[in-house]
Amino acid sequence: MVLEQSEDDWTRLDEDNEHVSGPAAAEYRRRSAGAAAFLGRTVRAQASVKRLL
């Protein structure tokens, strides 16, 4: 859910030219750009799967 929301935020900022302002606007843009680059996580061990679930 968090990744989907982050992708929606990035899409609105980048493609829809959403306007954001205020003291946290630059940080919001920075975090949205970083989340958009997230491609997933590789899980190599069964113990890690159990931990993540």
Secondary structure, DSSP 8 states (H G I E B T S, - for coil): -HHHHHHHHHHHHHTS-----STTHHHHHHHHHHHHT-------SHHHHHHH-
